Amino acid sequence: MVFDQQSAYESQWAAITSIAGKFGMTAETLRSWVRQAETDAGKRPGVTSAEAERIKELERENRELRRANEILKAASAFFARELDPHPPRR
């Protein structure tokens, strides 16, 4: 809506503040949405919504893999102790 109505205002910020008031939100919220839409459209540099989602997925997968790796290390150490033919003498 901001992009459609922008020409009716003296600046993009004027359009944002007017439209934000009509929808009952802060101008800053709408401004951030406009900036993200510009980034997603390739009109502004930055991380697109799709890239941000992919990064989020990869970070979650990375956490899961690290956790699985820790579990496997602990299991490996446990079985190494259990299967050791020469237990430590006390």
DSSP file (Angstrom, degrees, kcal/mol; ACC not computed):
  #  RESIDUE AA STRUCTURE BP1 BP2  ACC     N-H-->O    O-->H-N    N-H-->O    O-->H-N    TCO  KAPPA ALPHA  PHI   PSI    X-CA   Y-CA   Z-CA
    1    1 A M     >        0   0    0      0, 0.0     4,-2.4     0, 0.0     5,-0.2   0.000 360.0 360.0 360.0 -39.5    0.0    0.0    0.0
    2    2 A V  H  >  +     0   0    0      1,-0.2     4,-1.5     2,-0.2    13,-0.0   0.922 360.0  49.4 -60.1 -43.5    2.9    2.4    0.8
    3    3 A F  H  4 S+     0   0    0      1,-0.2     4,-0.4     2,-0.2    -1,-0.2   0.877 113.1  47.1 -64.8 -36.8    4.4    1.8   -2.7
    4    4 A D  H  4 S+     0   0    0      1,-0.2     3,-0.3     2,-0.1    -1,-0.2   0.873 120.8  36.2 -70.7 -37.4    1.0    2.4   -4.3
    5    5 A Q  H >< S+     0   0    0     -4,-2.4     3,-1.8     1,-0.2     4,-0.3   0.518  88.4  97.1 -95.0  -6.8    0.3    5.6   -2.4
    6    6 A Q  G >< S+     0   0    0     -4,-1.5     3,-1.7     1,-0.3    -1,-0.2   0.828  77.0  59.7 -56.1 -37.4    3.8    7.0   -2.1
    7    7 A S  G 3  S+     0   0    0     -4,-0.4    -1,-0.3    -3,-0.3    -2,-0.1   0.718  96.8  62.3 -67.3 -18.8    3.3    9.4   -5.1
    8    8 A A  G <  S+     0   0    0     -3,-1.8    -1,-0.3    -4,-0.1     2,-0.3   0.539 101.9  61.9 -82.1  -6.2    0.5   11.1   -3.3
    9    9 A Y  S <  S-     0   0    0     -3,-1.7     3,-0.1    -4,-0.3     4,-0.0  -0.769  88.1-117.6-118.5 162.8    2.8   12.2   -0.5
   10   10 A E  S    S+     0   0    0     -2,-0.3     2,-0.3     1,-0.1     3,-0.1   0.736  95.3   3.0 -72.8 -21.9    5.9   14.4   -0.4
   11   11 A S  S  > S-     0   0    0      1,-0.1     4,-1.8    -5,-0.1     5,-0.1  -0.971  74.1-106.5-154.6 167.1    8.1   11.5    0.7
   12   12 A Q  H  > S+     0   0    0     -2,-0.3     4,-2.7     1,-0.2     5,-0.1   0.890 120.2  55.2 -64.5 -38.1    8.0    7.8    1.5
   13   13 A W  H  > S+     0   0    0      1,-0.2     4,-2.8     2,-0.2     5,-0.2   0.895 105.3  52.0 -63.0 -39.9    8.2    8.7    5.2
   14   14 A A  H  > S+     0   0    0      2,-0.2     4,-2.0     1,-0.2    -1,-0.2   0.906 111.3  47.7 -62.2 -41.2    5.1   10.9    4.9
   15   15 A A  H  X S+     0   0    0     -4,-1.8     4,-2.7     2,-0.2     5,-0.3   0.918 112.1  50.2 -63.9 -43.3    3.2    8.0    3.3
   16   16 A I  H  X S+     0   0    0     -4,-2.7     4,-2.8     1,-0.2     5,-0.2   0.938 111.2  46.8 -61.7 -48.5    4.4    5.6    5.9
   17   17 A T  H  X S+     0   0    0     -4,-2.8     4,-1.7     1,-0.2    -1,-0.2   0.898 115.2  46.7 -64.1 -39.5    3.3    7.8    8.8
   18   18 A S  H  X S+     0   0    0     -4,-2.0     4,-1.5    -5,-0.2    -2,-0.2   0.946 116.4  42.7 -66.6 -48.1   -0.1    8.5    7.3
   19   19 A I  H  X S+     0   0    0     -4,-2.7     4,-1.4     1,-0.2    -2,-0.2   0.882 111.0  55.7 -68.2 -38.9   -0.8    4.9    6.4
   20   20 A A  H  X>S+     0   0    0     -4,-2.8     5,-2.4    -5,-0.3     4,-0.7   0.911 106.3  51.8 -60.0 -42.3    0.5    3.6    9.7
   21   21 A G  H ><5S+     0   0    0     -4,-1.7     3,-0.6    -5,-0.2    -1,-0.2   0.875 106.8  53.4 -62.1 -37.4   -1.9    5.8   11.6
   22   22 A K  H 3<5S+     0   0    0     -4,-1.5    -1,-0.2     1,-0.2    -2,-0.2   0.798 113.3  43.0 -68.4 -28.3   -4.8    4.5    9.5
   23   23 A F  H 3<5S-     0   0    0     -4,-1.4    -1,-0.2    -3,-0.3    -2,-0.2   0.437 113.5-116.2 -97.9  -0.8   -4.0    0.9   10.4
   24   24 A G  T <<5S+     0   0    0     -4,-0.7     2,-0.3    -3,-0.6    -3,-0.2   0.855  74.6 115.9  72.8  35.0   -3.3    1.7   14.1
   25   25 A M  S   <S-     0   0    0     -5,-2.4    -1,-0.3    -6,-0.1     2,-0.1  -0.843  71.2 -90.7-127.6 167.5    0.4    0.8   14.1
   26   26 A T     >  -     0   0    0     -2,-0.3     4,-1.8     1,-0.1     5,-0.2  -0.475  29.3-125.6 -76.7 151.7    3.5    2.7   14.7
   27   27 A A  H  > S+     0   0    0      1,-0.2     4,-2.7     2,-0.2     5,-0.2   0.849 110.7  58.8 -63.3 -34.1    5.2    4.3   11.7
   28   28 A E  H  > S+     0   0    0      2,-0.2     4,-2.3     1,-0.2    -1,-0.2   0.887 103.5  51.4 -65.4 -38.5    8.5    2.5   12.7
   29   29 A T  H  > S+     0   0    0      2,-0.2     4,-1.8     1,-0.2    -1,-0.2   0.949 113.7  43.5 -61.4 -49.0    6.8   -0.9   12.4
   30   30 A L  H  X S+     0   0    0     -4,-1.8     4,-2.5     1,-0.2    -2,-0.2   0.884 111.2  55.5 -65.8 -37.5    5.4   -0.1    8.9
   31   31 A R  H  X S+     0   0    0     -4,-2.7     4,-2.6     1,-0.2    -1,-0.2   0.914 107.1  49.6 -60.6 -43.0    8.8    1.4    7.9
   32   32 A S  H  X S+     0   0    0     -4,-2.3     4,-2.2     1,-0.2    -1,-0.2   0.879 110.9  50.0 -65.8 -36.1   10.6   -1.8    8.8
   33   33 A W  H  X S+     0   0    0     -4,-1.8     4,-2.4     2,-0.2    -1,-0.2   0.902 110.9  49.5 -66.1 -40.4    8.1   -3.8    6.8
   34   34 A V  H  X S+     0   0    0     -4,-2.5     4,-2.3     2,-0.2    -2,-0.2   0.926 110.8  49.7 -64.0 -44.7    8.6   -1.5    3.8
   35   35 A R  H  X S+     0   0    0     -4,-2.6     4,-2.2     1,-0.2    -2,-0.2   0.903 111.8  48.5 -61.7 -41.0   12.4   -1.8    4.1
   36   36 A Q  H  X S+     0   0    0     -4,-2.2     4,-2.9     2,-0.2    13,-0.2   0.900 110.1  51.4 -66.7 -39.4   12.1   -5.6    4.2
   37   37 A A  H  X S+     0   0    0     -4,-2.4     4,-1.7     2,-0.2    -2,-0.2   0.891 110.0  50.0 -63.4 -38.5    9.8   -5.6    1.2
   38   38 A E  H  <>S+     0   0    0     -4,-2.3     5,-2.5     2,-0.2     6,-0.9   0.896 112.0  47.8 -65.3 -40.0   12.3   -3.4   -0.7
   39   39 A T  H ><5S+     0   0    0     -4,-2.2     3,-1.3     4,-0.2    -2,-0.2   0.927 110.9  50.6 -65.1 -45.1   15.1   -5.9    0.2
   40   40 A D  H 3<5S+     0   0    0     -4,-2.9    -1,-0.2     1,-0.3    -2,-0.2   0.834 110.2  51.0 -61.9 -32.2   13.0   -8.9   -0.8
   41   41 A A  T 3<5S-     0   0    0     -4,-1.7    -1,-0.3    -5,-0.2    -2,-0.2   0.520 117.0-114.4 -83.7  -5.1   12.3   -7.2   -4.1
   42   42 A G  T < 5S+     0   0    0     -3,-1.3    -3,-0.2    -4,-0.4    -2,-0.1   0.602  87.5 114.4  83.3  12.1   16.0   -6.5   -4.7
   43   43 A K  S   <S+     0   0    0     -5,-2.5    -4,-0.2    -6,-0.2    -5,-0.1   0.571  78.1  35.2 -88.8 -10.3   15.7   -2.7   -4.5
   44   44 A R  S    S-     0   0    0     -6,-0.9    -2,-0.2    -5,-0.1    -1,-0.1  -0.997  88.3-110.8-143.4 140.8   17.7   -2.5   -1.3
   45   45 A P        +     0   0    0      0, 0.0     2,-0.3     0, 0.0    -6,-0.1  -0.350  67.5  79.5 -70.3 155.1   20.8   -4.5   -0.1
   46   46 A G  S    S-     0   0    0     -7,-0.1     2,-0.5    -6,-0.0    -2,-0.1  -0.836  83.6 -41.1 140.8-175.9   20.4   -6.8    2.8
   47   47 A V        -     0   0    0     -2,-0.3    -7,-0.1     4,-0.0    -8,-0.1  -0.730  56.5-136.3 -87.9 123.3   19.2  -10.3    3.8
   48   48 A T     >  -     0   0    0     -2,-0.5     4,-2.6    -9,-0.1     5,-0.2  -0.268  23.6-108.7 -73.1 165.0   15.9  -11.3    2.1
   49   49 A S  H  > S+     0   0    0    -13,-0.2     4,-2.3     1,-0.2     5,-0.2   0.891 121.0  51.3 -61.0 -39.5   13.2  -13.0    4.1
   50   50 A A  H  > S+     0   0    0      2,-0.2     4,-2.2     1,-0.2    -1,-0.2   0.909 111.0  47.5 -65.2 -41.9   13.9  -16.2    2.3
   51   51 A E  H  > S+     0   0    0      2,-0.2     4,-2.6     1,-0.2    -2,-0.2   0.905 111.2  51.3 -65.5 -40.7   17.6  -16.0    3.1
   52   52 A A  H  X S+     0   0    0     -4,-2.6     4,-2.2     1,-0.2    -2,-0.2   0.900 110.7  48.7 -63.0 -40.6   16.8  -15.2    6.8
   53   53 A E  H  X S+     0   0    0     -4,-2.3     4,-2.3     2,-0.2    -1,-0.2   0.905 111.4  49.6 -65.3 -41.6   14.5  -18.2    7.0
   54   54 A R  H  X S+     0   0    0     -4,-2.2     4,-2.6     2,-0.2    -2,-0.2   0.908 110.5  50.1 -64.4 -42.2   17.1  -20.5    5.4
   55   55 A I  H  X S+     0   0    0     -4,-2.6     4,-2.5     2,-0.2    -1,-0.2   0.914 110.0  51.2 -61.0 -42.8   19.7  -19.2    7.9
   56   56 A K  H  X S+     0   0    0     -4,-2.2     4,-2.1     2,-0.2    -2,-0.2   0.915 110.9  48.1 -61.0 -44.0   17.3  -19.9   10.8
   57   57 A E  H  X S+     0   0    0     -4,-2.3     4,-2.6     1,-0.2    -2,-0.2   0.914 112.1  49.1 -62.5 -43.7   16.7  -23.5    9.5
   58   58 A L  H  X S+     0   0    0     -4,-2.6     4,-2.5     1,-0.2    -2,-0.2   0.878 109.9  51.2 -66.1 -37.7   20.5  -24.1    9.1
   59   59 A E  H  X S+     0   0    0     -4,-2.5     4,-2.3     2,-0.2    -1,-0.2   0.902 111.2  48.1 -65.2 -40.2   21.2  -22.8   12.6
   60   60 A R  H  X S+     0   0    0     -4,-2.1     4,-2.3     2,-0.2    -2,-0.2   0.930 112.9  47.9 -64.6 -45.0   18.5  -25.1   14.1
   61   61 A E  H  X S+     0   0    0     -4,-2.6     4,-2.5     1,-0.2    -2,-0.2   0.899 110.1  52.8 -61.5 -40.8   19.9  -28.0   12.1
   62   62 A N  H  X S+     0   0    0     -4,-2.5     4,-2.5     2,-0.2    -1,-0.2   0.915 108.7  49.6 -61.4 -44.2   23.4  -27.2   13.3
   63   63 A R  H  X S+     0   0    0     -4,-2.3     4,-2.3     1,-0.2    -2,-0.2   0.921 111.7  49.1 -60.1 -44.1   22.2  -27.1   17.0
   64   64 A E  H  X S+     0   0    0     -4,-2.3     4,-2.5     1,-0.2    -2,-0.2   0.904 111.7  48.4 -63.5 -41.5   20.6  -30.5   16.5
   65   65 A L  H  X S+     0   0    0     -4,-2.5     4,-2.4     2,-0.2    -1,-0.2   0.891 110.5  50.9 -67.5 -39.1   23.7  -32.0   14.9
   66   66 A R  H  X S+     0   0    0     -4,-2.5     4,-2.2     2,-0.2    -1,-0.2   0.914 111.4  48.7 -63.0 -41.6   25.9  -30.6   17.7
   67   67 A R  H  X S+     0   0    0     -4,-2.3     4,-2.2     2,-0.2    -2,-0.2   0.927 111.7  48.5 -64.2 -44.4   23.6  -32.2   20.3
   68   68 A A  H  X S+     0   0    0     -4,-2.5     4,-2.5     1,-0.2    -1,-0.2   0.891 110.0  52.9 -62.1 -38.9   23.6  -35.5   18.4
   69   69 A N  H  X S+     0   0    0     -4,-2.4     4,-2.4     2,-0.2    -1,-0.2   0.905 108.4  49.7 -63.4 -42.2   27.4  -35.4   18.2
   70   70 A E  H  X S+     0   0    0     -4,-2.2     4,-2.4     2,-0.2    -1,-0.2   0.901 110.7  50.3 -63.8 -40.1   27.7  -34.8   22.0
   71   71 A I  H  X S+     0   0    0     -4,-2.2     4,-2.5     1,-0.2    -2,-0.2   0.923 111.2  48.5 -63.5 -43.7   25.4  -37.8   22.6
   72   72 A L  H  X S+     0   0    0     -4,-2.5     4,-2.5     2,-0.2    -2,-0.2   0.885 110.5  51.2 -65.2 -38.4   27.5  -40.0   20.4
   73   73 A K  H  X S+     0   0    0     -4,-2.4     4,-2.4     2,-0.2    -1,-0.2   0.925 111.6  47.3 -62.8 -43.8   30.7  -38.9   22.1
   74   74 A A  H  X S+     0   0    0     -4,-2.4     4,-2.4     2,-0.2    -2,-0.2   0.911 113.3  48.1 -64.6 -41.6   29.2  -39.7   25.5
   75   75 A A  H  X S+     0   0    0     -4,-2.5     4,-2.7     2,-0.2     5,-0.2   0.903 110.7  51.7 -65.1 -40.5   28.0  -43.1   24.3
   76   76 A S  H  X S+     0   0    0     -4,-2.5     4,-2.1     1,-0.2    -2,-0.2   0.924 111.1  46.7 -62.3 -44.9   31.3  -43.8   22.7
   77   77 A A  H  X S+     0   0    0     -4,-2.4     4,-2.0     2,-0.2    -1,-0.2   0.906 112.4  51.3 -64.1 -41.2   33.1  -43.0   26.0
   78   78 A F  H  X S+     0   0    0     -4,-2.4     4,-2.5     1,-0.2    -2,-0.2   0.952 113.0  43.4 -60.9 -50.7   30.7  -45.1   28.0
   79   79 A F  H  X S+     0   0    0     -4,-2.7     4,-2.3     1,-0.2    -1,-0.2   0.822 109.5  57.4 -68.3 -30.3   31.0  -48.2   25.8
   80   80 A A  H  < S+     0   0    0     -4,-2.1     4,-0.4    -5,-0.2    -1,-0.2   0.910 111.3  43.3 -63.9 -40.8   34.8  -47.8   25.7
   81   81 A R  H >< S+     0   0    0     -4,-2.0     3,-0.7     1,-0.2    -2,-0.2   0.918 115.5  48.4 -69.2 -42.6   34.9  -47.9   29.5
   82   82 A E  H 3< S+     0   0    0     -4,-2.5    -2,-0.2     1,-0.2    -1,-0.2   0.843 116.9  41.0 -67.2 -34.3   32.4  -50.8   29.6
   83   83 A L  T 3< S+     0   0    0     -4,-2.3    -1,-0.2    -5,-0.2    -2,-0.2   0.381  80.9 124.6 -98.0   3.6   34.2  -52.9   27.0
   84   84 A D    <   -     0   0    0     -3,-0.7    -3,-0.0    -4,-0.4    -4,-0.0  -0.507  50.2-155.5 -66.7 120.6   37.7  -52.2   28.2
   85   85 A P  S    S+     0   0    0      0, 0.0    -1,-0.2     0, 0.0    -4,-0.0   0.685  87.5  51.4 -73.1 -15.1   39.3  -55.6   28.8
   86   86 A H  S    S-     0   0    0      3,-0.0     3,-0.1    -3,-0.0    -2,-0.1  -0.725  78.9-166.6-122.3  81.6   41.8  -54.1   31.3
   87   87 A P        -     0   0    0      0, 0.0    -5,-0.0     0, 0.0    -6,-0.0  -0.306  37.3 -89.3 -64.5 152.7   39.8  -52.0   33.8
   88   88 A P        -     0   0    0      0, 0.0     2,-0.3     0, 0.0     0, 0.0  -0.346  42.9-123.5 -63.5 142.3   41.8  -49.7   36.0
   89   89 A R              0   0    0      1,-0.1    -3,-0.0    -3,-0.1     0, 0.0  -0.606 360.0 360.0 -87.5 146.9   43.1  -51.2   39.2
   90   90 A R              0   0    0     -2,-0.3    -1,-0.1     0, 0.0     0, 0.0   0.397 360.0 360.0-114.7 360.0   42.3  -49.6   42.5
